[in-house]
Amino acid sequence: MPMSEYTEQMPTGSAQSGSDPTASLREVLKFPYRSYLYSYPHKTAYRELNPPVPLQSLWEKEDTDTYFLYMHIPFCAARCGFCNLFTLPDKRQDSHEQYVDALERQAKQWAPITSRRPYSRFAIGGGTPTLLNENQLSRLFDIAEHTMGLDPSQASISVETSPDTVTDGKLSILKERRVDRVSMGIQSLIEAEASAIYRPQKPQEVERALVKLLRHDFPLLNLDLIYGLPGQTVDTWIYSLERVLAYDPGEVFIYPLYTRENTIVKPEDIKRQGPDIRMELYKAARELLKSKGYTQYSMRRFAKEQSSAKVLLPYSCQEEGMVGLGCGARSYTSEVHYASKYGVTYKATQSIIADYVNAERYDTADYGIVLSREEQRRRFILKALLHREGLLLSTYEERFGTDVMSDYPWLNELLAEEMACFDIAGDERVLRLTEDGLGYSDAIGDWLISAEIREQMEGFVFS
């Protein structure tokens, strides 16, 4: 899975079905799982930047107080049936070593450019970062601290793992490096359901990994599950969720299953399963999680109240300043989003990684998108509205100089359909999704996407 809502808090991707951008909200809500959105603009809108943009001139314009540092490790043991992330099944130690060498080379070129601001967050995602050996894993933290200038005492640090790569040695490294949050994708504790999505995982292996994670006592344990799997019922779904809750994780993410043209599990495989019960499964999970003391922060994220022993630097998910190291990582400034080229198939991904590893210079943005003023406003709305915090009207006006409800009067459809409401936070008005609205976030996000970006994405059809 992606870096859970560490990335959902500052969105990083979306999948589209080519739905009608002129459709009313009421029509869109009839199909709550037609597509999902966790980024704007989507990476398939990226194109060659001609001429390439020097990173020095790009980053010196940014005036946010802090940045988010992200490292992408695009290797995993096997590709799951639902996955269309930038990742390559490759367990070879020499491949991993060459990749970390390239990442360090990139970091040394980027550090003088992005060192104007401290890092308030640091995340390592993938792929599966803990597929790396212990020495390579330690090197990532050395690069973050000694090259990029990360202060681990002032930054929240998150690392993604998988049950088959959890070892005491690697967890000890994470603990020593002051990792605050470990995120593990489980998806299902029913072996037949895991097999149906080509995930070679036995429940005993998951339980073994969970025991080790608890023994190391990380401040926050996040666990991911997927609903809507082939053969899944409400009973089996709740069984998996209850088994996960028995370990008292501080955070749980529940993801609806999506299939796309480039995934191993195809849309037609799911259609053969019969009626779509994903909304029923979602509501059952929501009620169980609420009854266990979890607060819902988005359609996917449920968490308990957390405290940190660190004095963390401030960071707002409404701001930009995402510094993405590694092949497949995206970087966000207020005006330009950029990354390496995107691939899903084995051959395409392998080729892109090879180009990255063999490169000598990484100091220009040559593939991405320059955001128009309209796109910046639309992105700002999406990042706020699809989360519990909601859209603070005064913040939008302060940033863009106009009134959001005047700029986008069709937001009133959310109110009319009781998908959103106005709340008061202190003396400020906030537009927030209702509980029903949070459940339909994927459809609402799809509806909010501009026709302009849809046109740019023509030819990249996901289901």
C-alpha positions in Angstrom: 0.0 0.0 0.0 1.0 3.6 -0.3 2.4 5.4 2.8 -1.1 5.4 4.2 -2.3 8.7 5.2 1.1 10.0 5.9 0.7 10.6 2.2 -3.0 11.0 2.3 -2.5 14.1 4.5 -0.6 15.6 1.7 -2.0 13.7 -1.3 0.2 11.8 -3.7 -1.8 10.0 -6.4 -5.2 9.2 -8.0 -6.9 6.8 -10.2 -9.5 7.8 -12.7 -12.3 6.2 -14.6 -13.0 8.9 -17.2 -16.3 10.0 -15.6 -18.3 12.9 -16.9 -16.8 16.2 -15.4 -20.2 17.9 -16.0 -22.2 15.3 -14.0 -24.1 16.6 -10.9 -23.0 15.5 -7.5 -26.2 13.4 -7.1 -25.3 11.4 -10.2 -21.7 10.9 -9.1 -22.8 9.6 -5.7 -24.6 6.7 -7.3 -21.2 5.2 -8.0 -19.2 5.7 -4.8 -16.3 3.5 -6.0 -16.0 4.5 -9.6 -12.5 6.0 -9.0 -10.4 7.4 -6.2 -8.4 10.5 -5.7 -5.5 11.1 -3.4 -3.6 13.7 -5.5 -4.2 16.6 -7.7 -3.0 16.9 -10.3 -2.5 13.2 -11.0 0.9 12.0 -12.2 -0.5 10.9 -15.5 -0.9 14.7 -16.2 2.9 15.1 -15.9 4.8 15.8 -19.2 8.3 16.6 -20.3 9.3 20.1 -18.9 10.9 21.8 -21.8 13.2 23.4 -21.0 14.0 21.6 -17.7 13.7 23.7 -14.6 16.8 24.2 -12.5 16.0 23.1 -8.9 17.9 26.0 -7.4 15.6 28.6 -9.0 12.5 26.4 -8.2 13.1 25.9 -4.5 14.4 29.4 -3.7 10.9 30.7 -4.3 9.3 28.6 -1.5 8.5 30.3 1.7 6.9 27.6 3.9 8.4 27.2 7.4 9.2 23.5 7.1 9.5 20.8 4.5 8.5 17.2 4.3 11.3 14.8 3.3 10.3 11.5 1.5 12.4 8.6 0.2 10.9 6.1 -2.2 12.3 2.5 -2.2 10.7 1.0 -5.3 11.4 -2.7 -4.5 9.1 -5.4 -3.1 9.2 -9.2 -2.8 6.2 -9.6 -5.1 3.6 -7.3 -6.7 0.2 -7.6 -5.1 -2.8 -8.1 -7.4 -4.3 -4.7 -6.6 -1.0 -2.7 -6.9 -0.3 -0.1 -9.6 2.3 1.8 -7.6 5.8 2.5 -8.8 7.5 -0.6 -7.5 9.5 -3.5 -8.9 9.6 -7.1 -7.6 13.4 -7.4 -7.0 15.1 -9.1 -4.0 18.7 -8.8 -5.4 21.0 -7.2 -2.9 23.2 -5.7 -5.6 20.2 -3.9 -7.2 19.3 -2.4 -3.8 22.9 -1.3 -3.2 23.2 0.4 -6.5 19.9 2.2 -5.9 20.9 3.5 -2.4 24.2 4.7 -4.0 22.1 6.7 -6.5 19.8 8.0 -3.8 22.8 9.3 -1.8 24.3 10.9 -5.0 20.9 12.6 -5.6 20.8 13.8 -1.9 24.2 15.4 -2.1 23.1 17.4 -5.1 19.8 18.4 -3.5 20.9 19.2 0.0 22.4 22.7 -0.8 19.2 23.5 -2.6 16.6 22.5 0.0 18.5 23.2 3.2 16.9 26.7 3.6 14.2 25.1 5.7 14.2 22.4 8.3 12.3 19.1 7.8 9.3 18.6 10.1 8.5 15.1 8.7 10.4 12.3 7.2 8.9 9.2 5.6 10.4 6.2 3.8 7.9 4.4 1.6 7.7 2.1 -1.4 7.6 -0.6 -2.4 8.9 -2.1 0.8 11.8 -0.2 2.5 12.5 -3.0 4.9 13.3 -5.3 2.1 16.7 -3.6 2.2 19.3 -5.3 4.4 20.2 -3.7 7.7 23.2 -1.8 6.4 21.2 -0.3 3.5 18.4 0.6 5.8 20.8 2.4 8.1 22.3 4.3 5.2 18.9 5.8 4.4 18.8 7.4 7.9 22.5 8.5 7.5 21.6 10.2 4.2 18.6 11.9 5.8 20.5 13.2 8.8 24.1 13.7 7.6 23.4 14.8 4.1 19.9 16.3 4.0 20.2 17.8 7.5 17.2 16.1 9.2 17.0 16.5 13.0 15.3 13.3 14.2 14.5 15.0 17.6 12.2 17.6 15.9 10.7 15.5 13.0 8.1 12.8 13.0 9.5 9.8 11.2 7.5 7.1 9.5 8.6 3.8 7.8 6.6 1.3 5.8 7.1 -2.4 6.2 5.5 -5.8 5.4 5.0 -8.9 7.5 7.6 -10.9 5.6 10.4 -8.3 6.1 9.9 -7.7 9.9 12.9 -8.8 11.8 14.3 -7.8 15.2 17.4 -6.5 13.7 15.6 -4.1 11.3 13.1 -3.0 14.0 16.0 -2.3 16.3 17.5 0.1 13.7 14.1 1.9 13.3 13.9 2.2 17.1 17.5 3.6 17.4 16.8 6.1 14.6 13.8 7.4 16.6 11.1 6.3 14.2 7.7 7.4 15.5 5.4 5.5 13.2 5.7 2.1 11.6 3.0 1.2 9.0 2.3 -2.3 7.9 0.0 -3.5 5.2 -1.9 -6.6 6.2 -5.0 -6.4 3.9 -6.6 -9.6 5.2 -6.1 -12.2 7.9 -8.0 -14.8 5.8 -5.5 -16.7 3.8 -7.9 -17.4 0.9 -8.6 -13.6 0.6 -4.9 -12.8 0.6 -4.3 -15.4 -2.1 -7.1 -14.0 -4.2 -5.1 -10.7 -4.6 -1.9 -12.6 -5.2 -0.5 -11.9 -1.8 1.5 -14.9 -0.6 0.9 -14.3 3.1 -0.2 -16.6 5.9 -2.0 -15.4 9.0 0.7 -16.9 11.2 3.3 -14.7 9.5 1.2 -11.6 10.1 0.7 -12.5 13.8 4.5 -13.1 14.2 5.3 -9.7 12.7 2.7 -8.0 14.9 4.2 -9.6 18.1 7.6 -8.3 17.1 6.3 -4.8 16.4 4.6 -4.7 19.8 7.7 -5.9 21.5 9.7 -2.9 20.1 7.0 -0.5 21.3 6.9 2.2 18.6 5.0 5.3 19.5 2.5 4.7 16.7 1.6 1.5 14.9 -0.5 1.8 11.7 -2.1 -1.2 10.1 -3.8 -1.3 6.7 -6.7 -3.5 5.6 -8.6 -3.8 2.3 -12.3 -4.4 1.9 -14.1 -5.7 -1.2 -11.7 -8.6 -1.8 -12.8 -11.6 -3.9 -14.8 -13.9 -1.7 -15.0 -11.5 1.2 -18.1 -11.2 3.4 -19.1 -8.9 6.2 -18.2 -11.7 8.6 -14.8 -12.4 7.2 -14.1 -8.6 6.9 -15.0 -8.0 10.6 -12.9 -11.0 11.6 -9.8 -9.5 10.0 -10.5 -6.1 11.6 -11.1 -7.6 15.0 -7.9 -9.6 14.9 -6.0 -6.4 14.0 -7.7 -4.4 16.8 -6.6 -7.1 19.3 -3.1 -5.6 18.9 -4.4 -2.1 19.8 -2.8 -0.2 16.9 -2.9 3.6 17.3 -4.0 4.0 13.7 -6.0 1.8 11.2 -6.5 2.5 7.5 -9.3 0.7 5.6 -9.0 0.8 1.8 -11.7 -0.2 -0.7 -10.3 -2.5 -3.3 -9.8 -0.9 -6.7 -8.6 -2.7 -9.8 -7.1 -1.0 -12.8 -6.1 -2.0 -16.3 -2.4 -2.5 -15.2 -3.1 -4.5 -12.1 -2.9 -8.3 -11.9 -6.5 -8.5 -10.6 -8.7 -7.1 -13.4 -12.0 -5.3 -13.1 -13.8 -8.2 -14.7 -12.4 -10.5 -12.0 -14.3 -8.4 -9.4 -17.5 -8.1 -11.4 -17.8 -11.8 -11.4 -18.0 -11.9 -7.6 -21.6 -10.6 -7.6 -23.1 -7.5 -6.0 -20.8 -4.8 -4.8 -20.9 -4.8 -1.0 -18.0 -2.3 -0.4 -20.2 0.3 1.2 -21.8 -2.2 3.5 -18.3 -3.4 4.5 -17.1 0.2 5.0 -20.0 1.1 7.3 -19.6 -2.1 9.4 -15.9 -1.2 9.9 -16.6 2.4 10.7 -19.1 1.5 13.4 -16.7 -1.1 14.9 -13.8 1.3 14.9 -15.8 4.1 16.5 -17.0 1.7 19.2 -13.4 1.0 20.0 -12.4 4.6 20.6 -11.1 5.5 17.1 -11.8 8.9 15.6 -12.4 9.1 11.8 -10.1 11.6 10.1 -10.9 10.7 6.5 -12.6 8.0 4.5 -9.6 5.7 5.2 -7.9 6.9 8.3 -9.1 6.0 11.9 -6.9 6.9 14.8 -6.7 7.2 18.5 -5.4 10.4 20.3 -1.6 10.4 20.1 1.1 12.3 22.0 4.8 12.6 21.1 7.8 12.8 23.3 9.4 15.0 20.7 8.9 18.7 20.3 7.9 18.6 16.7 8.4 21.4 14.2 5.0 22.6 12.7 3.8 21.4 9.4 0.5 22.1 7.5 -0.8 19.6 5.0 -2.2 22.6 3.1 1.3 23.8 2.3 3.7 22.4 -0.3 7.4 21.7 0.3 7.6 18.0 -0.4 11.2 16.9 -1.1 11.1 13.5 -2.7 14.3 11.5 -3.1 14.5 8.3 -5.1 13.1 7.0 -8.3 9.3 7.2 -8.3 9.2 9.9 -5.5 7.3 13.1 -6.3 8.4 16.6 -5.2 5.9 19.4 -4.7 6.6 23.1 -4.7 3.7 25.6 -4.8 4.0 26.0 -8.6 5.6 22.8 -9.9 5.2 19.1 -9.2 7.9 16.9 -10.6 9.2 13.3 -10.5 10.8 10.6 -12.5 8.7 9.1 -15.3 5.9 6.8 -14.3 5.5 3.1 -15.0 3.5 0.1 -13.8 4.6 -2.8 -15.9 7.8 -4.7 -15.0 9.6 -3.7 -18.1 8.8 0.0 -17.9 9.5 0.2 -14.2 12.8 -1.6 -14.6 13.9 0.7 -17.4 13.1 3.9 -15.4 15.0 2.6 -12.3 18.0 1.7 -14.5 18.0 5.3 -15.9 17.9 6.7 -12.4 20.7 4.5 -11.1 22.9 5.3 -14.0 22.3 9.1 -13.9 25.1 11.4 -12.7 23.0 14.6 -12.3 19.7 15.1 -10.6 19.6 18.9 -10.2 16.8 19.8 -12.7 13.1 19.0 -12.9 12.5 17.6 -16.4 9.2 15.8 -16.0 6.2 17.1 -14.2 3.5 19.8 -14.3 3.4 23.5 -13.8 0.3 24.3 -11.8 -2.0 27.1 -13.0 -3.6 29.4 -10.4 -6.8 27.5 -10.9 -5.1 24.2 -10.3 -3.5 25.5 -7.1 -6.9 26.6 -5.8 -8.5 23.3 -6.7 -5.7 21.3 -5.0 -6.0 23.4 -1.9 -9.7 22.7 -1.6 -9.2 19.0 -2.2 -6.5 18.6 0.4 -8.7 20.3 3.1 -12.1 19.1 2.2 -11.4 15.3 2.0 -10.2 15.3 5.6 -11.9 15.8 8.9 -10.2 19.2 9.4 -12.3 20.7 6.6 -11.8 23.8 4.5 -11.2 27.0 6.6 -12.8 29.7 4.5 -10.5 32.5 5.8 -7.4 30.5 5.0 -8.4 30.1 1.4 -9.2 33.8 1.2 -5.9 34.7 2.8 -4.0 32.6 0.3 -5.9 33.4 -2.9 -7.5 36.7 -2.1 -11.0 35.6 -3.0 -14.0 33.9 -1.5 -14.1 30.1 -2.1 -17.9 29.9 -2.3 -17.9 32.6 -4.9 -15.1 31.0 -6.9 -16.8 27.6 -6.8 -20.5 28.1 -6.2 -21.1 24.4 -7.1 -19.7 23.5 -3.7 -23.2 24.3 -2.5 -24.2 21.0 -4.0 -22.4 19.3 -1.2 -24.6 21.2 1.3 -27.8 20.4 -0.7 -27.0 16.7 -0.7 -26.0 16.8 3.0 -22.5 15.6 2.1 -21.0 18.7 3.8 -22.0 21.3 6.4 -20.7 24.6 7.8 -19.1 24.4 11.2 -17.6 27.1 13.5 -14.0 26.6 14.7 -13.4 29.4 17.1 -14.6 32.5 15.2 -14.0 30.9 11.8 -16.3 29.1 9.3 -15.3 25.7 8.2 -16.8 23.7 5.3 -16.6 20.0 6.4 -17.8 16.8 5.0 -20.5 15.1 7.1 -20.1 11.5 8.2 -21.9 10.4 5.1 -19.7 12.7 3.1 -16.6 11.1 4.4 -17.9 7.8 3.3 -18.4 9.1 -0.2 -15.0 10.9 -0.3 -13.8 9.0 -3.4 -16.8 10.0 -5.4 -16.7 13.6 -4.1 -13.0 13.9 -5.0 -13.7 12.5 -8.4 -16.4 15.1 -8.9 -14.2 18.0 -7.8 -11.5 17.3 -10.4 -11.4 19.8 -13.2 -12.4 19.0 -16.7 -9.0 20.5 -17.8 -7.0 17.8 -15.9 -9.4 15.1 -17.1 -8.5 16.1 -20.7 -4.8 15.9 -19.9 -5.3 12.4 -18.6 -7.1 11.2 -21.7 -5.6 7.9 -22.7 -4.7 6.9 -19.1 -7.9 5.0 -18.2 -8.1 3.2 -14.9 -11.0 1.1 -13.7 
